[in-house]
C-alpha cells in the first residue's frame, strides 16, 4: 500500500492555531483568515484568568494575587504606622543598635573554638576515668568533639542573645500601643482604603 501524505488532524490544527492566536499571530474567529471554529476560539471564555484562582478546594488559603495584594497592603500600613506613631522610628533604631551590641557581646563571650581548644578538650576527656569518659560521651551522643564543641558554642551564643534581647524588650516597651495602632489603622483605611 502507498503511504498517505501527512495531514494534520483537527486537534493538532486547532491547538497550533490557538497557540498562534494567543501569541497574537492570528485573528480571532469570525475574522477573515481564521480557520478556528468559533466554539473553539476562546476555550477559556467565562473562566477566571490565570493567577486568579478561587481555590475552592482550600477556602482558607488565599489566591497568589490576593496574597500579594495583602502583603503590599500590610507593608503600606506598616510604613504609615512608622511615619505617624510618635517615637516608633527612634525605638526601632535603638533596638537595632542594642541587638547588634548584644550579638557582638555574645560573640566575645562565646567565641568559636580553635583547634587548640578542641585538642585541650579531647585531652581533658581522655584523662577522665573510663566511666566518667563514657558518661561525657553519652551526654553528647558520641558525637566527636570537633563537631560537638562548635555546635555547643553556637547554642550557648544563641541562648545568650535571646536572653538579653528579651531583657531589652522588657526594659524598653514599644511605644505603639494597641489602642494607638487601632486608631492609626483606622485613619490609614479612611485615607487610603477602598
ABEGO torsion letter per residue (X at the ends): XBBBBBBBBAAAAAAAAAAAAAAGABBBBGBBGBABBAAAABAABGBBBBGBBAGAABAABBBAAAAAAAAAAAAAAAAAAAAABBGAAAAAAAAAAAAAAAAAAAAAABBBBBAAAAAAAAAAAAABBAAAAAAAAAAAGGBBAAAAAAAAAAAAAAAAAAAAAAAAAAABBBABBAAAAAAAAAAAAAAABX
